[in-house]
Every structure is written in structure tokens, then in C-alpha cells.
Amino acid sequence: MTYLLCHLVKEIGILGPVYLHNMFPFERYMGVLKKYVRNRAHPEASIAKGYGTEEIIEFCGYEINRYTLYTRAQDMKSTNQNSVVRIDAMGHDGTTGTYYGVIEDIWELDYGPLKVPLFRCQWVRLTGGGVTIDDSGMTTVDLNMVGYSDEPFVLANDVTQVFYVKDMSSKGKKGKGPDEPKRHVVLPGKRKIVGVEDKTDENYDQLDGQPPFTVTIDPSILLSNEDTPYSRRDNKEGTIVRRKYVRSTVTADVLP
């Protein structure tokens, strides 16, 4: 035993720590990776998927930025809709776009003290009629036109909650086509703001809410920063005037 101790000490002095030149640690770790294999036809994929289960935690619901978000599967069990999100993205060329999608999975990458929540979503295509703005300025989406399957993940901190409401105007005529409407109207969500900046009223105006429709602002309104009081009277009935030699009656509008 004395010889063994002297031998190991001399070996460490020449070669360094044992784990740098000994095969036993590597062989033990290879055994750990082999335990991840569930499909021998695709061992690499099985190892990658099995290793991810130690670093990733899946959730069916998540609360972030004062929003309560669910997966699509959890939404089917709930009476509330909490699985729809939107994200404002910018391309490499500087172009911007708003994408709408449904949360399929909620992942949390666990790196010890650092935890990163991710959403895997099914996105609606922006082109081909997937996302349109109707004559009233309302944003409507066709949930059957999905795309961007190569980029399903987004950071949970970057999304905003929205809701889908059935657009009954897109419903086919009775007896023709599907009974369900083809499109859905996008409406903004509302975050919980009690406690944010000393807010005590839940019905306070949304912090950065998205309007449900697009409105063209008159440039003349932006010329003055002062609030100008004005009044409007449009509840008076018109005056009936009987013109001579004319049997019909006309209604004239009364100008304020």
C-alpha cells in the first residue's frame, strides 16, 4: 500500500490530476448518457431529449409581467382564455411586424441561479390573409393559416397577452360551408396592475394597452398640447318646414 501511495503521488506530480488523464471518469459519464437512450434507432436524439429534461421544467401555466398565461391544452380545461399572445418583432433589415400565436408549451430553462422562461407557440402567418385589418380597423386572424414552425420559441418577457373573439361576419351562409366563423378578432388583454406604481384600483387604465382597432389621427389635433374644451349638441330633433305650393315636407338640420 505504501508503494501505491508513492506511485499515485508521483503520477499526479508528472501528469496532473487523475481526472485529466484517466479514462474512468469519462467511462462513467458515458454510462450516464447511455441511460438517456430510449430509442436505439436514434440514440443521439434520445440523449439530447433526455438531457433536456434535467435542465428544463415544463408548466401548464405561468404568471409573468402581471399576465396569467396558459398552454392551449390547459385552456381547453378552463372557462377563461389565457393562451393567446402577440409579440412585436424587428427583422435584420429594420422591418417590424406583430405576430400572433397560441402557446403550446411553457418551458423554464434552469441554469442554477438563472431561470429563463420560454414559450413554444404556434404562430399565424402574416402574409396570405393570415393577419388582416378590416374596414373598421379591427385586426383579424385566420387560425388555420399557421407558419414559422422553424422559430416557435419566444422569451416570455417579450410577449403581451391578447384574446381571440369569433368574427361572426366571416361565418358562411346557412347551409353553405362550415358553421364556425373563419376568422377571429384580436382584442387586447389586461394585466394585473394592483401594486404597480402604487396602483390600488384594478380598473385603472392599462399601462401599455394595445387598442383593439387602428385609428388614423388627425394631424391638426397634434398641433396644440393644450386641452381645448368643446361642447356638442346632437340630440335635438329637426325642424319641419312646410314650403308654399309644395305638399311634401322636408327636415332641415339645425346647426349649432
Short mmCIF file of the C-alpha atoms (twelve columns), coordinates in Angstrom:
data_MODEL
# 
_entry.id   MODEL 
# 
loop_
_atom_site.group_PDB 
_atom_site.id 
_atom_site.type_symbol 
_atom_site.label_atom_id 
_atom_site.label_alt_id 
_atom_site.label_comp_id 
_atom_site.label_asym_id 
_atom_site.label_seq_id 
_atom_site.Cartn_x 
_atom_site.Cartn_y 
_atom_site.Cartn_z 
_atom_site.pdbx_PDB_model_num 
ATOM 1   C CA . MET A 1   0.000   0.000  0.000   1 
ATOM 2   C CA . THR A 2   2.925   2.309  0.627   1 
ATOM 3   C CA . TYR A 3   4.115   1.681  -2.922  1 
ATOM 4   C CA . LEU A 4   0.665   2.543  -4.274  1 
ATOM 5   C CA . LEU A 5   0.548   5.836  -2.421  1 
ATOM 6   C CA . CYS A 6   4.009   6.790  -3.579  1 
ATOM 7   C CA . HIS A 7   3.130   5.805  -7.129  1 
ATOM 8   C CA . LEU A 8   -0.030  7.945  -7.213  1 
ATOM 9   C CA . VAL A 9   1.735   10.942 -5.753  1 
ATOM 10  C CA . LYS A 10  4.498   10.718 -8.338  1 
ATOM 11  C CA . GLU A 11  1.983   10.197 -11.136 1 
ATOM 12  C CA . ILE A 12  -0.044  13.223 -10.084 1 
ATOM 13  C CA . GLY A 13  3.104   15.322 -9.947  1 
ATOM 14  C CA . ILE A 14  4.000   14.356 -13.511 1 
ATOM 15  C CA . LEU A 15  0.611   14.110 -15.240 1 
ATOM 16  C CA . GLY A 16  -1.549  16.325 -13.088 1 
ATOM 17  C CA . PRO A 17  -4.941  15.428 -11.565 1 
ATOM 18  C CA . VAL A 18  -6.205  11.931 -12.268 1 
ATOM 19  C CA . TYR A 19  -9.445  13.042 -13.971 1 
ATOM 20  C CA . LEU A 20  -7.431  14.718 -16.761 1 
ATOM 21  C CA . HIS A 21  -5.614  11.577 -17.909 1 
ATOM 22  C CA . ASN A 22  -7.693  8.683  -16.585 1 
ATOM 23  C CA . MET A 23  -10.473 7.036  -18.594 1 
ATOM 24  C CA . PHE A 24  -12.603 6.031  -15.614 1 
ATOM 25  C CA . PRO A 25  -14.418 9.424  -15.247 1 
ATOM 26  C CA . PHE A 26  -15.188 9.534  -18.980 1 
ATOM 27  C CA . GLU A 27  -16.452 5.960  -18.994 1 
ATOM 28  C CA . ARG A 28  -18.704 6.665  -16.029 1 
ATOM 29  C CA . TYR A 29  -20.142 9.740  -17.746 1 
ATOM 30  C CA . MET A 30  -20.729 7.752  -20.947 1 
ATOM 31  C CA . GLY A 31  -22.784 5.377  -18.823 1 
ATOM 32  C CA . VAL A 32  -24.888 8.330  -17.648 1 
ATOM 33  C CA . LEU A 33  -25.562 9.392  -21.245 1 
ATOM 34  C CA . LYS A 34  -26.477 5.847  -22.279 1 
ATOM 35  C CA . LYS A 35  -29.239 5.846  -19.681 1 
ATOM 36  C CA . TYR A 36  -30.958 8.641  -21.620 1 
ATOM 37  C CA . VAL A 37  -31.362 6.439  -24.713 1 
ATOM 38  C CA . ARG A 38  -34.968 5.339  -25.198 1 
ATOM 39  C CA . ASN A 39  -34.909 4.759  -28.946 1 
ATOM 40  C CA . ARG A 40  -31.852 2.853  -30.152 1 
ATOM 41  C CA . ALA A 41  -32.613 3.790  -33.754 1 
ATOM 42  C CA . HIS A 42  -31.947 7.452  -32.879 1 
ATOM 43  C CA . PRO A 43  -29.559 7.428  -29.917 1 
ATOM 44  C CA . GLU A 44  -28.293 10.993 -30.381 1 
ATOM 45  C CA . ALA A 45  -31.799 12.454 -30.399 1 
ATOM 46  C CA . SER A 46  -32.756 10.382 -27.369 1 
ATOM 47  C CA . ILE A 47  -29.719 11.621 -25.460 1 
ATOM 48  C CA . ALA A 48  -30.468 15.257 -26.357 1 
ATOM 49  C CA . LYS A 49  -34.119 14.933 -25.348 1 
ATOM 50  C CA . GLY A 50  -33.311 13.047 -22.151 1 
ATOM 51  C CA . TYR A 51  -30.646 15.530 -21.118 1 
ATOM 52  C CA . GLY A 52  -33.065 18.410 -21.621 1 
ATOM 53  C CA . THR A 53  -35.423 17.011 -19.006 1 
ATOM 54  C CA . GLU A 54  -32.818 17.746 -16.337 1 
ATOM 55  C CA . GLU A 55  -32.376 21.353 -17.463 1 
ATOM 56  C CA . ILE A 56  -35.962 22.193 -18.468 1 
ATOM 57  C CA . ILE A 57  -39.108 22.329 -16.371 1 
ATOM 58  C CA . GLU A 58  -42.479 22.312 -18.128 1 
ATOM 59  C CA . PHE A 59  -45.523 24.201 -16.864 1 
ATOM 60  C CA . CYS A 60  -49.159 24.339 -17.903 1 
ATOM 61  C CA . GLY A 61  -49.497 27.913 -16.607 1 
ATOM 62  C CA . TYR A 62  -47.214 30.837 -15.888 1 
ATOM 63  C CA . GLU A 63  -47.511 34.327 -14.426 1 
ATOM 64  C CA . ILE A 64  -45.159 36.967 -15.776 1 
ATOM 65  C CA . ASN A 65  -45.407 40.737 -16.263 1 
ATOM 66  C CA . ARG A 66  -48.734 40.686 -14.376 1 
ATOM 67  C CA . TYR A 67  -50.231 38.337 -17.003 1 
ATOM 68  C CA . THR A 68  -51.611 34.859 -16.322 1 
ATOM 69  C CA . LEU A 69  -50.813 32.600 -19.276 1 
ATOM 70  C CA . TYR A 70  -51.846 29.000 -20.006 1 
ATOM 71  C CA . THR A 71  -50.958 26.422 -22.612 1 
ATOM 72  C CA . ARG A 72  -53.517 25.504 -25.251 1 
ATOM 73  C CA . ALA A 73  -54.192 22.171 -23.509 1 
ATOM 74  C CA . GLN A 74  -54.845 23.906 -20.192 1 
ATOM 75  C CA . ASP A 75  -57.073 26.453 -21.925 1 
ATOM 76  C CA . MET A 76  -59.324 23.642 -23.134 1 
ATOM 77  C CA . LYS A 77  -59.974 22.713 -19.492 1 
ATOM 78  C CA . SER A 78  -60.623 26.294 -18.369 1 
ATOM 79  C CA . THR A 79  -63.528 28.658 -18.886 1 
ATOM 80  C CA . ASN A 80  -61.104 31.546 -19.483 1 
ATOM 81  C CA . GLN A 81  -58.867 32.116 -22.495 1 
ATOM 82  C CA . ASN A 82  -55.265 32.719 -21.467 1 
ATOM 83  C CA . SER A 83  -53.158 31.032 -24.144 1 
ATOM 84  C CA . VAL A 84  -53.057 33.722 -26.858 1 
ATOM 85  C CA . VAL A 85  -50.125 36.128 -27.122 1 
ATOM 86  C CA . ARG A 86  -48.625 38.641 -29.505 1 
ATOM 87  C CA . ILE A 87  -45.071 39.872 -29.939 1 
ATOM 88  C CA . ASP A 88  -43.648 42.919 -31.706 1 
ATOM 89  C CA . ALA A 89  -40.528 41.808 -33.576 1 
ATOM 90  C CA . MET A 90  -37.914 43.566 -35.705 1 
ATOM 91  C CA . GLY A 91  -36.025 41.948 -38.570 1 
ATOM 92  C CA . HIS A 92  -32.382 42.311 -39.517 1 
ATOM 93  C CA . ASP A 93  -33.311 44.894 -42.164 1 
ATOM 94  C CA . GLY A 94  -35.187 47.047 -39.646 1 
ATOM 95  C CA . THR A 95  -38.690 45.973 -40.671 1 
ATOM 96  C CA . THR A 96  -41.161 45.447 -37.839 1 
ATOM 97  C CA . GLY A 97  -44.132 43.158 -37.522 1 
ATOM 98  C CA . THR A 98  -46.650 41.994 -34.946 1 
ATOM 99  C CA . TYR A 99  -47.058 38.240 -34.678 1 
ATOM 100 C CA . TYR A 100 -49.987 36.436 -33.082 1 
ATOM 101 C CA . GLY A 101 -49.869 32.909 -31.730 1 
ATOM 102 C CA . VAL A 102 -51.126 30.320 -29.265 1 
ATOM 103 C CA . ILE A 103 -48.913 28.903 -26.513 1 
ATOM 104 C CA . GLU A 104 -48.274 25.175 -26.972 1 
ATOM 105 C CA . ASP A 105 -45.676 24.612 -24.231 1 
ATOM 106 C CA . ILE A 106 -44.206 26.653 -21.387 1 
ATOM 107 C CA . TRP A 107 -40.577 25.868 -20.593 1 
ATOM 108 C CA . GLU A 108 -38.279 27.216 -17.929 1 
ATOM 109 C CA . LEU A 109 -34.568 26.793 -18.548 1 
ATOM 110 C CA . ASP A 110 -32.894 26.195 -15.206 1 
ATOM 111 C CA . TYR A 111 -29.264 27.318 -15.003 1 
ATOM 112 C CA . GLY A 112 -28.973 27.390 -11.243 1 
ATOM 113 C CA . PRO A 113 -29.483 30.987 -10.117 1 
ATOM 114 C CA . LEU A 114 -30.570 31.952 -13.666 1 
ATOM 115 C CA . LYS A 115 -34.000 30.814 -14.854 1 
ATOM 116 C CA . VAL A 116 -35.235 31.711 -18.347 1 
ATOM 117 C CA . PRO A 117 -38.944 31.117 -19.200 1 
ATOM 118 C CA . LEU A 118 -39.730 30.324 -22.846 1 
ATOM 119 C CA . PHE A 119 -42.990 29.904 -24.762 1 
ATOM 120 C CA . ARG A 120 -43.278 27.499 -27.677 1 
ATOM 121 C CA . CYS A 121 -46.061 28.943 -29.811 1 
ATOM 122 C CA . GLN A 122 -47.960 28.201 -32.980 1 
ATOM 123 C CA . TRP A 123 -47.857 31.412 -34.995 1 
ATOM 124 C CA . VAL A 124 -50.278 32.787 -37.566 1 
ATOM 125 C CA . ARG A 125 -48.735 33.765 -40.896 1 
ATOM 126 C CA . LEU A 126 -48.638 37.480 -41.575 1 
ATOM 127 C CA . THR A 127 -48.978 37.001 -45.337 1 
ATOM 128 C CA . GLY A 128 -51.625 35.329 -47.445 1 
ATOM 129 C CA . GLY A 129 -54.537 36.647 -45.395 1 
ATOM 130 C CA . GLY A 130 -53.366 35.200 -42.095 1 
ATOM 131 C CA . VAL A 131 -53.435 38.617 -40.384 1 
ATOM 132 C CA . THR A 132 -55.549 41.417 -41.855 1 
ATOM 133 C CA . ILE A 133 -57.115 44.711 -40.797 1 
ATOM 134 C CA . ASP A 134 -60.744 45.123 -41.827 1 
ATOM 135 C CA . ASP A 135 -62.577 48.285 -42.848 1 
ATOM 136 C CA . SER A 136 -63.359 49.103 -39.208 1 
ATOM 137 C CA . GLY A 137 -59.685 48.969 -38.241 1 
ATOM 138 C CA . MET A 138 -60.042 45.699 -36.323 1 
ATOM 139 C CA . THR A 139 -57.208 43.161 -36.554 1 
ATOM 140 C CA . THR A 140 -58.478 39.723 -37.575 1 
ATOM 141 C CA . VAL A 141 -56.591 36.437 -37.887 1 
ATOM 142 C CA . ASP A 142 -57.181 33.102 -39.604 1 
ATOM 143 C CA . LEU A 143 -56.085 30.418 -37.137 1 
ATOM 144 C CA . ASN A 144 -55.857 27.822 -39.909 1 
ATOM 145 C CA . MET A 145 -53.038 29.712 -41.633 1 
ATOM 146 C CA . VAL A 146 -50.085 28.822 -39.404 1 
ATOM 147 C CA . GLY A 147 -46.409 29.256 -40.169 1 
ATOM 148 C CA . TYR A 148 -42.901 29.957 -38.876 1 
ATOM 149 C CA . SER A 149 -42.551 26.437 -37.474 1 
ATOM 150 C CA . ASP A 150 -38.757 26.845 -37.536 1 
ATOM 151 C CA . GLU A 151 -38.947 29.688 -34.970 1 
ATOM 152 C CA . PRO A 152 -41.545 28.660 -32.387 1 
ATOM 153 C CA . PHE A 153 -39.794 29.907 -29.234 1 
ATOM 154 C CA . VAL A 154 -40.003 33.384 -27.714 1 
ATOM 155 C CA . LEU A 155 -38.914 34.818 -24.401 1 
ATOM 156 C CA . ALA A 156 -41.849 35.003 -22.013 1 
ATOM 157 C CA . ASN A 157 -40.832 38.523 -21.026 1 
ATOM 158 C CA . ASP A 158 -41.336 39.812 -24.592 1 
ATOM 159 C CA . VAL A 159 -44.944 38.767 -25.203 1 
ATOM 160 C CA . THR A 160 -48.218 40.535 -24.482 1 
ATOM 161 C CA . GLN A 161 -51.473 38.752 -23.788 1 
ATOM 162 C CA . VAL A 162 -54.355 39.128 -26.239 1 
ATOM 163 C CA . PHE A 163 -57.684 37.393 -26.797 1 
ATOM 164 C CA . TYR A 164 -59.448 35.915 -29.806 1 
ATOM 165 C CA . VAL A 165 -63.138 36.624 -30.373 1 
ATOM 166 C CA . LYS A 166 -65.063 34.898 -33.137 1 
ATOM 167 C CA . ASP A 167 -65.743 37.194 -36.086 1 
ATOM 168 C CA . MET A 168 -69.340 36.331 -36.890 1 
ATOM 169 C CA . SER A 169 -69.209 38.415 -40.067 1 
ATOM 170 C CA . SER A 170 -66.843 35.809 -41.561 1 
ATOM 171 C CA . LYS A 171 -69.286 32.998 -40.907 1 
ATOM 172 C CA . GLY A 172 -70.519 31.256 -44.045 1 
ATOM 173 C CA . LYS A 173 -74.100 31.419 -45.181 1 
ATOM 174 C CA . LYS A 174 -76.539 28.992 -43.660 1 
ATOM 175 C CA . GLY A 175 -76.244 25.631 -45.322 1 
ATOM 176 C CA . LYS A 176 -73.030 26.578 -47.131 1 
ATOM 177 C CA . GLY A 177 -69.567 25.895 -45.765 1 
ATOM 178 C CA . PRO A 178 -68.589 25.357 -42.131 1 
ATOM 179 C CA . ASP A 179 -70.833 26.638 -39.379 1 
ATOM 180 C CA . GLU A 180 -67.918 28.158 -37.438 1 
ATOM 181 C CA . PRO A 181 -66.539 31.582 -38.480 1 
ATOM 182 C CA . LYS A 182 -63.324 31.554 -40.468 1 
ATOM 183 C CA . ARG A 183 -61.649 34.445 -38.667 1 
ATOM 184 C CA . HIS A 184 -61.176 35.788 -35.151 1 
ATOM 185 C CA . VAL A 185 -60.900 39.383 -33.929 1 
ATOM 186 C CA . VAL A 186 -57.858 40.227 -31.801 1 
ATOM 187 C CA . LEU A 187 -58.598 42.124 -28.588 1 
ATOM 188 C CA . PRO A 188 -56.010 43.314 -26.054 1 
ATOM 189 C CA . GLY A 189 -55.552 41.644 -22.704 1 
ATOM 190 C CA . LYS A 190 -55.397 43.368 -19.361 1 
ATOM 191 C CA . ARG A 191 -52.628 42.877 -16.844 1 
ATOM 192 C CA . LYS A 192 -52.982 42.913 -13.093 1 
ATOM 193 C CA . ILE A 193 -51.745 46.336 -12.029 1 
ATOM 194 C CA . VAL A 194 -52.598 46.431 -8.332  1 
ATOM 195 C CA . GLY A 195 -49.328 47.221 -6.588  1 
ATOM 196 C CA . VAL A 196 -47.605 48.562 -9.720  1 
ATOM 197 C CA . GLU A 197 -46.509 52.165 -9.143  1 
ATOM 198 C CA . ASP A 198 -48.762 52.282 -6.053  1 
ATOM 199 C CA . LYS A 199 -51.911 51.495 -8.058  1 
ATOM 200 C CA . THR A 200 -54.801 50.332 -5.889  1 
ATOM 201 C CA . ASP A 201 -57.587 50.143 -8.476  1 
ATOM 202 C CA . GLU A 202 -57.730 47.113 -10.767 1 
ATOM 203 C CA . ASN A 203 -59.875 49.088 -13.244 1 
ATOM 204 C CA . TYR A 204 -57.153 51.687 -13.765 1 
ATOM 205 C CA . ASP A 205 -56.177 52.344 -17.367 1 
ATOM 206 C CA . GLN A 206 -53.906 49.684 -18.839 1 
ATOM 207 C CA . LEU A 207 -50.220 50.532 -18.685 1 
ATOM 208 C CA . ASP A 208 -49.318 49.923 -22.316 1 
ATOM 209 C CA . GLY A 209 -52.527 48.565 -23.730 1 
ATOM 210 C CA . GLN A 210 -52.977 47.879 -27.410 1 
ATOM 211 C CA . PRO A 211 -56.107 49.456 -28.907 1 
ATOM 212 C CA . PRO A 212 -58.473 46.910 -30.463 1 
ATOM 213 C CA . PHE A 213 -58.572 48.835 -33.734 1 
ATOM 214 C CA . THR A 214 -56.363 51.120 -35.777 1 
ATOM 215 C CA . VAL A 215 -57.357 54.789 -35.806 1 
ATOM 216 C CA . THR A 216 -55.953 57.444 -38.125 1 
ATOM 217 C CA . ILE A 217 -55.191 60.540 -36.037 1 
ATOM 218 C CA . ASP A 218 -55.990 63.971 -37.451 1 
ATOM 219 C CA . PRO A 219 -52.665 65.900 -37.624 1 
ATOM 220 C CA . SER A 220 -54.423 69.104 -36.551 1 
ATOM 221 C CA . ILE A 221 -55.068 67.555 -33.150 1 
ATOM 222 C CA . LEU A 222 -51.338 67.179 -32.559 1 
ATOM 223 C CA . LEU A 223 -50.580 70.865 -33.226 1 
ATOM 224 C CA . SER A 224 -51.565 72.003 -29.755 1 
ATOM 225 C CA . ASN A 225 -50.554 70.446 -26.470 1 
ATOM 226 C CA . GLU A 226 -53.255 72.292 -24.549 1 
ATOM 227 C CA . ASP A 227 -56.619 70.716 -23.870 1 
ATOM 228 C CA . THR A 228 -59.326 72.749 -25.605 1 
ATOM 229 C CA . PRO A 229 -62.816 72.443 -24.111 1 
ATOM 230 C CA . TYR A 230 -65.638 71.896 -26.545 1 
ATOM 231 C CA . SER A 231 -69.322 71.040 -26.440 1 
ATOM 232 C CA . ARG A 232 -71.523 69.034 -28.759 1 
ATOM 233 C CA . ARG A 233 -75.272 69.034 -29.127 1 
ATOM 234 C CA . ASP A 234 -76.760 66.491 -31.466 1 
ATOM 235 C CA . ASN A 235 -79.808 65.336 -29.548 1 
ATOM 236 C CA . LYS A 236 -82.259 67.944 -30.877 1 
ATOM 237 C CA . GLU A 237 -84.893 66.970 -33.370 1 
ATOM 238 C CA . GLY A 238 -85.013 68.608 -36.747 1 
ATOM 239 C CA . THR A 239 -87.449 71.418 -37.636 1 
ATOM 240 C CA . ILE A 240 -90.273 70.599 -40.045 1 
ATOM 241 C CA . VAL A 241 -90.697 73.350 -42.668 1 
ATOM 242 C CA . ARG A 242 -93.772 73.499 -44.899 1 
ATOM 243 C CA . ARG A 243 -92.894 75.218 -48.116 1 
ATOM 244 C CA . LYS A 244 -95.620 77.004 -50.072 1 
ATOM 245 C CA . TYR A 245 -97.035 75.161 -53.076 1 
ATOM 246 C CA . VAL A 246 -95.144 72.020 -52.034 1 
ATOM 247 C CA . ARG A 247 -97.117 69.231 -50.415 1 
ATOM 248 C CA . SER A 248 -94.116 67.224 -49.215 1 
ATOM 249 C CA . THR A 249 -92.290 68.043 -46.015 1 
ATOM 250 C CA . VAL A 250 -88.579 68.239 -45.578 1 
ATOM 251 C CA . THR A 251 -86.438 68.027 -42.471 1 
ATOM 252 C CA . ALA A 252 -83.668 70.551 -42.061 1 
ATOM 253 C CA . ASP A 253 -80.753 70.033 -39.732 1 
ATOM 254 C CA . VAL A 254 -80.298 72.648 -37.052 1 
ATOM 255 C CA . LEU A 255 -76.765 73.886 -36.971 1 
ATOM 256 C CA . PRO A 256 -75.326 74.502 -33.524 1 
# 
